[in-house]
Amino acid sequence: MTDYNVCKRNPLTGFALRMHVRNAERFGPEVHQLFKDLEHATEFPKQTSLDDFEVES
C-alpha cells in the first residue's frame, strides 16, 4: 500500500502544497508522475504553473 503524504511550503514565494493520497497503486503511472511533478512545483514554482496540471474530464 503506497501513500503520498506531502506538506510543503516554499518560504520565498509562499506557495504551499498539501496532498494526502491513500492506496496510490490504483492510479496509473501518469497520475503517479503528476503527484511527483506537483511536489517538485512546490520547490521550483517559477518553472511550472498549475495550468500544466489541468486534467481534462
N, CA, C and O atoms as a CHARMM CRD file, in Angstrom:
* protein
*
  228
    1    1 MET  N      0.84800  -1.17300   0.00000 PROA 1      0.00000
    2    1 MET  CA     0.00000   0.00000   0.00000 PROA 1      0.00000
    3    1 MET  C      0.89500   1.23800   0.00000 PROA 1      0.00000
    4    1 MET  O      1.68700   1.43500   0.92100 PROA 1      0.00000
    5    2 THR  N      0.76800   2.06000  -1.02300 PROA 2      0.00000
    6    2 THR  CA     1.57400   3.26100  -1.15800 PROA 2      0.00000
    7    2 THR  C      0.72200   4.47600  -0.83900 PROA 2      0.00000
    8    2 THR  O     -0.36000   4.65300  -1.39900 PROA 2      0.00000
    9    3 ASP  N      1.21200   5.30700   0.06000 PROA 3      0.00000
   10    3 ASP  CA     0.52700   6.54900   0.41100 PROA 3      0.00000
   11    3 ASP  C      1.44400   7.72000   0.10300 PROA 3      0.00000
   12    3 ASP  O      2.65500   7.64600   0.31000 PROA 3      0.00000
   13    4 TYR  N      0.85600   8.80100  -0.39200 PROA 4      0.00000
   14    4 TYR  CA     1.57800  10.05400  -0.55500 PROA 4      0.00000
   15    4 TYR  C      1.05100  11.00300   0.51400 PROA 4      0.00000
   16    4 TYR  O     -0.14900  11.26600   0.58100 PROA 4      0.00000
   17    5 ASN  N      1.93500  11.50800   1.33400 PROA 5      0.00000
   18    5 ASN  CA     1.56000  12.49000   2.33300 PROA 5      0.00000
   19    5 ASN  C      2.56400  13.63400   2.24000 PROA 5      0.00000
   20    5 ASN  O      3.66600  13.54500   2.78100 PROA 5      0.00000
   21    6 VAL  N      2.18400  14.69300   1.56200 PROA 6      0.00000
   22    6 VAL  CA     3.08500  15.79900   1.28800 PROA 6      0.00000
   23    6 VAL  C      2.52300  17.06500   1.93100 PROA 6      0.00000
   24    6 VAL  O      1.34600  17.38900   1.77500 PROA 6      0.00000
   25    7 CYS  N      3.37200  17.75800   2.64100 PROA 7      0.00000
   26    7 CYS  CA     3.02800  19.05200   3.19700 PROA 7      0.00000
   27    7 CYS  C      4.27300  19.91600   3.07300 PROA 7      0.00000
   28    7 CYS  O      5.17400  19.85000   3.91000 PROA 7      0.00000
   29    8 LYS  N      4.31600  20.72700   2.01700 PROA 8      0.00000
   30    8 LYS  CA     5.49600  21.54000   1.73500 PROA 8      0.00000
   31    8 LYS  C      5.09000  22.98600   1.52600 PROA 8      0.00000
   32    8 LYS  O      3.98200  23.28300   1.08000 PROA 8      0.00000
   33    9 ARG  N      6.01000  23.87500   1.85700 PROA 9      0.00000
   34    9 ARG  CA     5.80300  25.30300   1.63200 PROA 9      0.00000
   35    9 ARG  C      7.11300  25.92000   1.18300 PROA 9      0.00000
   36    9 ARG  O      8.16800  25.65300   1.75700 PROA 9      0.00000
   37   10 ASN  N      7.03700  26.73800   0.16400 PROA 10     0.00000
   38   10 ASN  CA     8.21000  27.45100  -0.32000 PROA 10     0.00000
   39   10 ASN  C      8.25300  28.79800   0.40000 PROA 10     0.00000
   40   10 ASN  O      7.37400  29.63100   0.17900 PROA 10     0.00000
   41   11 PRO  N      9.25400  29.03500   1.25900 PROA 11     0.00000
   42   11 PRO  CA     9.28900  30.27200   2.03200 PROA 11     0.00000
   43   11 PRO  C      9.54300  31.51500   1.17900 PROA 11     0.00000
   44   11 PRO  O      9.18900  32.61900   1.59200 PROA 11     0.00000
   45   12 LEU  N     10.14000  31.36300   0.01100 PROA 12     0.00000
   46   12 LEU  CA    10.41900  32.51700  -0.84200 PROA 12     0.00000
   47   12 LEU  C      9.17400  33.05300  -1.53600 PROA 12     0.00000
   48   12 LEU  O      9.00700  34.26400  -1.68300 PROA 12     0.00000
   49   13 THR  N      8.30700  32.15100  -1.95700 PROA 13     0.00000
   50   13 THR  CA     7.13000  32.56400  -2.72100 PROA 13     0.00000
   51   13 THR  C      5.83400  32.45500  -1.93000 PROA 13     0.00000
   52   13 THR  O      4.83500  33.07400  -2.29500 PROA 13     0.00000
   53   14 GLY  N      5.83700  31.67900  -0.85600 PROA 14     0.00000
   54   14 GLY  CA     4.61600  31.46700  -0.09000 PROA 14     0.00000
   55   14 GLY  C      3.72200  30.38300  -0.66500 PROA 14     0.00000
   56   14 GLY  O      2.65000  30.11000  -0.12400 PROA 14     0.00000
   57   15 PHE  N      4.15200  29.76300  -1.75500 PROA 15     0.00000
   58   15 PHE  CA     3.37900  28.68000  -2.36000 PROA 15     0.00000
   59   15 PHE  C      3.40900  27.46800  -1.45000 PROA 15     0.00000
   60   15 PHE  O      4.47800  27.07200  -0.98400 PROA 15     0.00000
   61   16 ALA  N      2.25200  26.87000  -1.18900 PROA 16     0.00000
   62   16 ALA  CA     2.18100  25.70500  -0.30000 PROA 16     0.00000
   63   16 ALA  C      1.37500  24.60300  -0.97000 PROA 16     0.00000
   64   16 ALA  O      0.48400  24.86200  -1.77900 PROA 16     0.00000
   65   17 LEU  N      1.70900  23.37600  -0.61600 PROA 17     0.00000
   66   17 LEU  CA     1.02200  22.20800  -1.16100 PROA 17     0.00000
   67   17 LEU  C      0.76900  21.21800  -0.04200 PROA 17     0.00000
   68   17 LEU  O      1.69100  20.84600   0.68300 PROA 17     0.00000
   69   18 ARG  N     -0.46500  20.79400   0.09900 PROA 18     0.00000
   70   18 ARG  CA    -0.82100  19.69800   0.99700 PROA 18     0.00000
   71   18 ARG  C     -1.54600  18.65500   0.17300 PROA 18     0.00000
   72   18 ARG  O     -2.52500  18.95000  -0.51300 PROA 18     0.00000
   73   19 MET  N     -1.06100  17.45300   0.25000 PROA 19     0.00000
   74   19 MET  CA    -1.63300  16.37400  -0.54500 PROA 19     0.00000
   75   19 MET  C     -1.53700  15.09200   0.25500 PROA 19     0.00000
   76   19 MET  O     -0.46900  14.74300   0.75800 PROA 19     0.00000
   77   20 HSD  N     -2.65700  14.39100   0.37100 PROA 20     0.00000
   78   20 HSD  CA    -2.66100  13.09600   1.03500 PROA 20     0.00000
   79   20 HSD  C     -3.45300  12.13300   0.16700 PROA 20     0.00000
   80   20 HSD  O     -4.65100  12.31500  -0.04700 PROA 20     0.00000
   81   21 VAL  N     -2.77700  11.11400  -0.32800 PROA 21     0.00000
   82   21 VAL  CA    -3.39800  10.11900  -1.19900 PROA 21     0.00000
   83   21 VAL  C     -3.16100   8.75200  -0.58800 PROA 21     0.00000
   84   21 VAL  O     -2.02700   8.38800  -0.27700 PROA 21     0.00000
   85   22 ARG  N     -4.22700   8.00500  -0.41900 PROA 22     0.00000
   86   22 ARG  CA    -4.11600   6.64000   0.10400 PROA 22     0.00000
   87   22 ARG  C     -4.29000   5.64100  -1.03300 PROA 22     0.00000
   88   22 ARG  O     -5.00500   5.90000  -2.00100 PROA 22     0.00000
   89   23 ASN  N     -3.64000   4.51900  -0.90300 PROA 23     0.00000
   90   23 ASN  CA    -3.72900   3.43900  -1.89500 PROA 23     0.00000
   91   23 ASN  C     -3.43400   3.94800  -3.29800 PROA 23     0.00000
   92   23 ASN  O     -4.25000   3.80400  -4.20800 PROA 23     0.00000
   93   24 ALA  N     -2.28600   4.53000  -3.45800 PROA 24     0.00000
   94   24 ALA  CA    -1.92400   5.12700  -4.74000 PROA 24     0.00000
   95   24 ALA  C     -1.70700   4.08700  -5.83900 PROA 24     0.00000
   96   24 ALA  O     -1.58100   4.45300  -7.00800 PROA 24     0.00000
   97   25 GLU  N     -1.66100   2.80900  -5.49300 PROA 25     0.00000
   98   25 GLU  CA    -1.45400   1.77300  -6.51700 PROA 25     0.00000
   99   25 GLU  C     -2.59800   1.72900  -7.51600 PROA 25     0.00000
  100   25 GLU  O     -2.40700   1.30800  -8.65700 PROA 25     0.00000
  101   26 ARG  N     -3.76400   2.15100  -7.11000 PROA 26     0.00000
  102   26 ARG  CA    -4.92500   2.06400  -8.00400 PROA 26     0.00000
  103   26 ARG  C     -4.85100   3.06700  -9.15500 PROA 26     0.00000
  104   26 ARG  O     -5.59900   2.95000 -10.12600 PROA 26     0.00000
  105   27 PHE  N     -3.95800   4.04900  -9.05300 PROA 27     0.00000
  106   27 PHE  CA    -3.79100   5.03500 -10.11300 PROA 27     0.00000
  107   27 PHE  C     -2.72100   4.56800 -11.09600 PROA 27     0.00000
  108   27 PHE  O     -1.83700   3.78300 -10.75100 PROA 27     0.00000
  109   28 GLY  N     -2.82000   5.06000 -12.30400 PROA 28     0.00000
  110   28 GLY  CA    -1.86000   4.71500 -13.33500 PROA 28     0.00000
  111   28 GLY  C     -0.54500   5.46700 -13.17300 PROA 28     0.00000
  112   28 GLY  O     -0.43400   6.35600 -12.32800 PROA 28     0.00000
  113   29 PRO  N      0.45300   5.11200 -13.98400 PROA 29     0.00000
  114   29 PRO  CA     1.76000   5.75600 -13.88600 PROA 29     0.00000
  115   29 PRO  C      1.71700   7.25200 -14.21200 PROA 29     0.00000
  116   29 PRO  O      2.53900   8.01400 -13.70400 PROA 29     0.00000
  117   30 GLU  N      0.76600   7.68100 -15.05600 PROA 30     0.00000
  118   30 GLU  CA     0.66000   9.09900 -15.36900 PROA 30     0.00000
  119   30 GLU  C      0.26500   9.90400 -14.14100 PROA 30     0.00000
  120   30 GLU  O      0.76400  11.01100 -13.93600 PROA 30     0.00000
  121   31 VAL  N     -0.61600   9.36400 -13.33200 PROA 31     0.00000
  122   31 VAL  CA    -1.06000  10.06100 -12.12300 PROA 31     0.00000
  123   31 VAL  C      0.05700  10.07300 -11.07900 PROA 31     0.00000
  124   31 VAL  O      0.22200  11.06300 -10.36600 PROA 31     0.00000
  125   32 HSD  N      0.82100   8.99000 -10.98100 PROA 32     0.00000
  126   32 HSD  CA     1.97400   8.96900 -10.07200 PROA 32     0.00000
  127   32 HSD  C      2.97100  10.05800 -10.46000 PROA 32     0.00000
  128   32 HSD  O      3.53600  10.72400  -9.59200 PROA 32     0.00000
  129   33 GLN  N      3.18400  10.23800 -11.75400 PROA 33     0.00000
  130   33 GLN  CA     4.08600  11.28700 -12.21300 PROA 33     0.00000
  131   33 GLN  C      3.51100  12.66600 -11.89900 PROA 33     0.00000
  132   33 GLN  O      4.25600  13.58700 -11.56500 PROA 33     0.00000
  133   34 LEU  N      2.19900  12.81200 -12.00200 PROA 34     0.00000
  134   34 LEU  CA     1.55100  14.07400 -11.65600 PROA 34     0.00000
  135   34 LEU  C      1.80200  14.43400 -10.19500 PROA 34     0.00000
  136   34 LEU  O      2.08600  15.59000  -9.88300 PROA 34     0.00000
  137   35 PHE  N      1.69900  13.45000  -9.29100 PROA 35     0.00000
  138   35 PHE  CA     1.96200  13.69700  -7.87200 PROA 35     0.00000
  139   35 PHE  C      3.40000  14.16600  -7.66500 PROA 35     0.00000
  140   35 PHE  O      3.65200  15.10000  -6.90400 PROA 35     0.00000
  141   36 LYS  N      4.32100  13.52600  -8.33200 PROA 36     0.00000
  142   36 LYS  CA     5.73100  13.90500  -8.19300 PROA 36     0.00000
  143   36 LYS  C      5.99400  15.28800  -8.78800 PROA 36     0.00000
  144   36 LYS  O      6.77600  16.06200  -8.23600 PROA 36     0.00000
  145   37 ASP  N      5.34300  15.60200  -9.91000 PROA 37     0.00000
  146   37 ASP  CA     5.52200  16.91000 -10.53200 PROA 37     0.00000
  147   37 ASP  C      4.95100  18.02800  -9.66600 PROA 37     0.00000
  148   37 ASP  O      5.53800  19.10700  -9.57900 PROA 37     0.00000
  149   38 LEU  N      3.82300  17.78000  -9.03100 PROA 38     0.00000
  150   38 LEU  CA     3.24700  18.77900  -8.13600 PROA 38     0.00000
  151   38 LEU  C      4.15900  19.04200  -6.94800 PROA 38     0.00000
  152   38 LEU  O      4.33200  20.18500  -6.52600 PROA 38     0.00000
  153   39 GLU  N      4.73800  17.97900  -6.41200 PROA 39     0.00000
  154   39 GLU  CA     5.66800  18.14900  -5.29800 PROA 39     0.00000
  155   39 GLU  C      6.89800  18.94400  -5.73600 PROA 39     0.00000
  156   39 GLU  O      7.39600  19.78900  -4.99100 PROA 39     0.00000
  157   40 HSD  N      7.38100  18.67400  -6.93500 PROA 40     0.00000
  158   40 HSD  CA     8.53000  19.40500  -7.47400 PROA 40     0.00000
  159   40 HSD  C      8.17300  20.87200  -7.72500 PROA 40     0.00000
  160   40 HSD  O      9.01400  21.75400  -7.55300 PROA 40     0.00000
  161   41 ALA  N      6.93200  21.13200  -8.13100 PROA 41     0.00000
  162   41 ALA  CA     6.49700  22.50000  -8.40200 PROA 41     0.00000
  163   41 ALA  C      6.48900  23.35200  -7.14000 PROA 41     0.00000
  164   41 ALA  O      6.59700  24.57600  -7.22300 PROA 41     0.00000
  165   42 THR  N      6.36400  22.72900  -5.97900 PROA 42     0.00000
  166   42 THR  CA     6.41200  23.48600  -4.73500 PROA 42     0.00000
  167   42 THR  C      7.79600  24.07000  -4.51500 PROA 42     0.00000
  168   42 THR  O      7.92900  25.20700  -4.06000 PROA 42     0.00000
  169   43 GLU  N      8.81200  23.31200  -4.82900 PROA 43     0.00000
  170   43 GLU  CA    10.17900  23.77200  -4.62600 PROA 43     0.00000
  171   43 GLU  C     10.61300  24.76400  -5.70300 PROA 43     0.00000
  172   43 GLU  O     11.39500  25.67300  -5.42700 PROA 43     0.00000
  173   44 PHE  N     10.11700  24.59800  -6.91700 PROA 44     0.00000
  174   44 PHE  CA    10.50600  25.44800  -8.03900 PROA 44     0.00000
  175   44 PHE  C      9.25500  25.94800  -8.76700 PROA 44     0.00000
  176   44 PHE  O      9.01700  25.54400  -9.90500 PROA 44     0.00000
  177   45 PRO  N      8.45000  26.81600  -8.14300 PROA 45     0.00000
  178   45 PRO  CA     7.17000  27.19100  -8.74900 PROA 45     0.00000
  179   45 PRO  C      7.28900  28.08200  -9.97400 PROA 45     0.00000
  180   45 PRO  O      6.34700  28.13800 -10.76400 PROA 45     0.00000
  181   46 LYS  N      8.39400  28.77700 -10.17200 PROA 46     0.00000
  182   46 LYS  CA     8.50000  29.67400 -11.31900 PROA 46     0.00000
  183   46 LYS  C      8.70900  28.91100 -12.61500 PROA 46     0.00000
  184   46 LYS  O      8.40800  29.43900 -13.68600 PROA 46     0.00000
  185   47 GLN  N      9.21100  27.69300 -12.55200 PROA 47     0.00000
  186   47 GLN  CA     9.41900  26.90700 -13.76800 PROA 47     0.00000
  187   47 GLN  C      8.13900  26.18100 -14.19700 PROA 47     0.00000
  188   47 GLN  O      8.04100  25.71000 -15.33000 PROA 47     0.00000
  189   48 THR  N      7.17200  26.09300 -13.29800 PROA 48     0.00000
  190   48 THR  CA     5.94900  25.36300 -13.61600 PROA 48     0.00000
  191   48 THR  C      4.74600  26.21800 -13.25600 PROA 48     0.00000
  192   48 THR  O      4.86400  27.17500 -12.49100 PROA 48     0.00000
  193   49 SER  N      3.61300  25.88000 -13.79700 PROA 49     0.00000
  194   49 SER  CA     2.37300  26.55400 -13.43000 PROA 49     0.00000
  195   49 SER  C      1.29700  25.49200 -13.26800 PROA 49     0.00000
  196   49 SER  O      1.40200  24.39400 -13.81500 PROA 49     0.00000
  197   50 LEU  N      0.26600  25.83200 -12.51500 PROA 50     0.00000
  198   50 LEU  CA    -0.80100  24.86100 -12.29100 PROA 50     0.00000
  199   50 LEU  C     -1.58700  24.58700 -13.55700 PROA 50     0.00000
  200   50 LEU  O     -2.29200  23.58100 -13.63400 PROA 50     0.00000
  201   51 ASP  N     -1.48400  25.46400 -14.56100 PROA 51     0.00000
  202   51 ASP  CA    -2.15000  25.21000 -15.83600 PROA 51     0.00000
  203   51 ASP  C     -1.58900  23.96600 -16.51500 PROA 51     0.00000
  204   51 ASP  O     -2.27900  23.32300 -17.30600 PROA 51     0.00000
  205   52 ASP  N     -0.33000  23.62400 -16.20400 PROA 52     0.00000
  206   52 ASP  CA     0.28000  22.42400 -16.77800 PROA 52     0.00000
  207   52 ASP  C     -0.36200  21.15900 -16.23200 PROA 52     0.00000
  208   52 ASP  O     -0.21500  20.08700 -16.81800 PROA 52     0.00000
  209   53 PHE  N     -1.07400  21.27300 -15.11500 PROA 53     0.00000
  210   53 PHE  CA    -1.60600  20.09100 -14.44400 PROA 53     0.00000
  211   53 PHE  C     -3.10500  19.96500 -14.59200 PROA 53     0.00000
  212   53 PHE  O     -3.72800  19.19200 -13.86400 PROA 53     0.00000
  213   54 GLU  N     -3.70500  20.70100 -15.51200 PROA 54     0.00000
  214   54 GLU  CA    -5.14500  20.58700 -15.71300 PROA 54     0.00000
  215   54 GLU  C     -5.46800  19.22300 -16.28200 PROA 54     0.00000
  216   54 GLU  O     -4.79500  18.72400 -17.18300 PROA 54     0.00000
  217   55 VAL  N     -6.51800  18.63300 -15.73300 PROA 55     0.00000
  218   55 VAL  CA    -6.95400  17.31000 -16.17500 PROA 55     0.00000
  219   55 VAL  C     -8.25300  17.48700 -16.94000 PROA 55     0.00000
  220   55 VAL  O     -9.20500  18.09100 -16.44600 PROA 55     0.00000
  221   56 GLU  N     -8.27700  16.96000 -18.13600 PROA 56     0.00000
  222   56 GLU  CA    -9.48900  17.04000 -18.93800 PROA 56     0.00000
  223   56 GLU  C    -10.47600  16.01000 -18.45500 PROA 56     0.00000
  224   56 GLU  O    -10.10900  14.87100 -18.16500 PROA 56     0.00000
  225   57 SER  N    -11.73500  16.41000 -18.36600 PROA 57     0.00000
  226   57 SER  CA   -12.75800  15.46100 -17.90600 PROA 57     0.00000
  227   57 SER  C    -13.57400  14.91400 -19.03100 PROA 57     0.00000
  228   57 SER  O    -14.47400  14.10500 -18.80600 PROA 57     0.00000
